[in-house]
Amino acid sequence: MKKLFLVLPLLGLLIVGCEKKSETATEAQTLADKSEKAVKDAAEMTKAAAIDAKDAVGDKLVEWKLTPSDLKADFEKGGRIVRSKAAVAGARTGEVFDNARIVTVLNAKLLADSRLSALKINVDADAGVVTLKGTVKSIELIGHAIRVALDTDGVNQVVSLLTLQTP
């Protein structure tokens, strides 16, 4: 009988311990499910942001007439391609951009761009007008360099004197 009294409390502790382990496993599964949902949500948000960014770039290419057909037509007229930004509503007024700062920022952007970093593109700036000189491999790279320049604070107009490499 004494053995039964000793076994019953131990059996009770064992059952309570199993229930706690079961609760812990359930909590862990719930956390895993929440984590998985958070990762999926983050992936969806990233995908949506990438699509929005791609659409914004596409809109800029059309707005700035940087599509391959636009560029090719201008390039064939003499190699000089000039693009300007439209005045932005609510743009900062009275802000002066130093030519040296524009050149430095644009050179850094060109160097950081995987498609343009290996190319020797000379950048000059004067009162918001940037001139690009050098040689590139394709008309698409000319457009890409112009887009990068137009997308730089302080740049109002880009004059491309970039030429195409001969094969």
N, C-alpha and C positions, 0 to 999 in steps of 0.2 A: 504494500500500500504506500509505503514511504517513497518507493521508486516512482509510483504513479504521480504523486504530488510533485516530485522533482521534475518529471518529464513534462507534465502539463504546462508549467510556466515556460519551460524551454521551447516547447512546441508553439506556444503563443508568441514568444519573441521571434521565433523563426518565421512565423506567418506575417507578423508585422514587418520584419526585415524584408521579406519578399515583396510585400505591398509597396514599401518605400522604394525598392529597386525598380519595381514596375512603374511607379510614378516618375522616377528619375529617367527611365528609358523613354517614357511618354513625353516628358519635358524636353529631352534631348531631341526626339523626333520632331516635336513642334518647333524647336529652335532651328533645326536643320531645314524644315519646310519654309520657315520664315526667311532664312538666309537664302535659300534657293529662289524664292519669290523676289527678294530684294535684288539678287543678281540678274534675274530675268528682266525686272523693271528697269534696272540701270542699263542693261543692254538695249532695251527698246528705246529708252531715252537717248542713248548715244547714237543709235541708228537714225532716229528722227532728227537729231541735231546735225548729223552728217548729211542727210538728205536736204535739210534746210540750207546748210552751207553750200552744198553743190548747186542748189537752185539759185542761191544768191550770186555765186560765181557766174553761173550761166546768164543770169540777168545782167550782170556787169559786162559780160562779153558782148551781149547784144546792145546794151546802152552805149558802151564805148566803141561800138563797131569794131570789135576785135575777133570776129569770127574769121576762120581761114579765108573765106571768099572775100570778105571786106579787105583783109590785109593784102591778099594777093592782088586785088584790083589796084590798090594804092601803090603797092610795091612795083608793079609793072609800069606805073606812070612815071617812075623816076627814082624809086628807092627811098624816098623821104615819106615817112608816115607820121602824121601829127594827130594827137588825140587830146581832148580837153575834158575835164570834169564839168558836169553841169553844176551850177550853184546849188548848194544844199540848203534847203529851207531851215532856218534856225541855226545856221553855221555860226561858229564863233567869230565874232567881229573884232577887229583891232588886234588880232593875234599875228605876230610877226614870226616867221620861220627863218632861221639863219641858213644861208646857203650851205655852209659847211656841215651843219647838222643834218640837212636833207641828204647831202651826198653820203655822209657817214651812215645814216640809217639805211639808205637805199643800198649801199655797198654791202652792208651786213645782211640785208634781206636777200640780195642776189647770191651771196656766199652761202647762206643757210638753205637756199632752195636747191634741192637735189638735181633738178633739170638744168639749172643755170650756173651752178657753182664752179664747174670745170671750164666755163667760158670766160674769156677776157672781154668784159664789157666795161667801157670807160663811162663814168657818170659825171656830168657837169650840171650845175644848178645856178639859175639866176632869177631871182624874184618869183619863185614858184614854177618856173619853166625848166624842166629837166631835159637834157639832151643825152641820148644813149648812142655810143659809137662802139663798133667792134664787129666781129664776125660770128655768126651762129650757123647751126646745121640745117634749120628749117624755118619756114615762115611761121609755123606754130610757136616756135621759141621766141620769135620776134614779138608776137602777140602776147605771149606769157610774160616777157620782160616788160612790155608796156603796161600790162595789167598790174604787175607787181609795183611798178613805179607810180601809176595812178592811184594805187591803194596805199600810198604813203602820205602821212600828214604833211601838209605844206605844199604838196605838189598839185598844181592847177592844170598843167599842160605837159605833155611829153612829146618830144620831137625825137623820132627814131631814125638814126642814120646807120642802123645795123645793116650789114650786108650778109649774103648767104655764101657759105663755103662752097668752093667749086669741088666737085667730086674727084 
